[in-house]
Amino acid sequence: MSGNNLVHEWLKYSQNDLISAKHLYDDLHPKQTEVACYLSQQCAEKALKGYILFMDIEPPKTHNLIELCQICINHDNSFSEILDASADLTPYGIAVRYPNELAVDDIIAKFAINKAQLIYDFCLNKIKN
């Protein structure tokens, strides 16, 4: 697969995670807040890794969105605009997958989805431009 196709695959998977997070939050009752938060983190991770690949760099195998965002900042300082959102989502990559690790509620899940949307849109705009 060419580099450009791989970038778009990462973005497609990122978008699918975001769509799934929104569905679990908006359409299911009770809301699946933990999984929505996890998928929000996954959306952001894949969007950032897509941008890193777009810059022709092999992304590290990490779930730490701060680390991934820092790599992006090293190539485009405007990524500092989403560093806080990356920090907010990082804990949801692992902690919400296990009982008693991190409690989330509807407000936190909606917050996570909004942050994921922000990061996804930011990365998508950078790659399209």
N, C-alpha and C positions, 0 to 999 in steps of 0.2 A: 504494500500500500504506500502510495506516495506521501510525502510529508504533509502536503496540503489536505489530502483526503483524511489523514489521521487526525489532523487538527479539527476538521469538521465532525469526525466521529466522536471525539472527546466532547465537542459542543452539543452534539445530538444526545449523547448519554447524560450530559449535564442538564439539558432541557427536559429529558424524560424524568430525571430525578425531581426536578422542580414541579413538573406536572403531577407526578405521583404524590409529592408532599402536599400540594394544594388539594388534591382529591381526598387524601386521608384526613385532612383538616376540615375541608368544606362540606364534603358529601357523606361522610360516615358518622354514625352516631352509635356509641360515643366516639368523639374525635380521637384519632390515633396520634396523640401529641408526641409521644416519644419517637415513633417512627417518622413522623413529619419532620421533627428536628434533625434526626439522623440523615434523612434524605436531603434536607436543606444544606447540611454540611457537605454531603456528597456532591450536590449540585455545584457548590462553590469550589470544592476541590477540583472537580473535573473541568470547570471553566478556567480556573487558574492554570491547571496543567495544560489545557488546550492553548492558552496564550503562550506559556513557556515553550511549548513545541513550535508554535508559530514563530517564535524568536530563534528557532533552530537550536534549542537547548533540550537535552534529555531531562525531563522532570524527575526530581528525586522521589523515591518511594517513601512518602510520608503522608500522614493525615493532618499535619500541622499547617493550617492555613496561613499563619503568620509567616512561617518559613517560606511558603510558596509565594505569598504576596511580596515578601522582601526580595525574592529573586526578580519578580516583575518590576519592582521599584528600581532595582539596579539597572534596568534597561529603559524604564519610562517612569520618571518621578511622579507622574500623575496617579499612579497606582497607590500612592500614599493616601489618596482620598478613600480607599476601601480597606485600609489597614485595620481600622477599628472594627469594621463589619467582619473582617476575617478573624480577628481576635474573638469577637462575640460568638462566632460559629464553631471555632475549633473544639471546644469541649464536647460538642454533640457528635463528633466522629467516633467516639468510643463509649463514653460514659453512659449515654442513654440506652445503650444496647443491653445493659445488665441491670437487674433489680438493685434498688437501694444505692445506686451510684450518683444519680442526678435527677432530682424531681423536676418535672416540667408541667405546666398547666396550659390552658388555652392561650393566655396572653403571651407566654414565652414561645409557644409554637408559632403563633402568628408573627411575632417579632423575628423568629428564625427564618420563616418563609420570606418575609420582606427583605431581610438581609441577603438571603440567597438570590432573590430576584435582582437586587442591586448589583451584586457581584457578577451574576450571569450577564446582565445587560451591559455592564461596564466592559467586561472582557469581549463580549460579542461586538460591541462598537469599536473596540480597539483593533480587532481582527478584520472587521469589514472595511475600516478606513485605511 
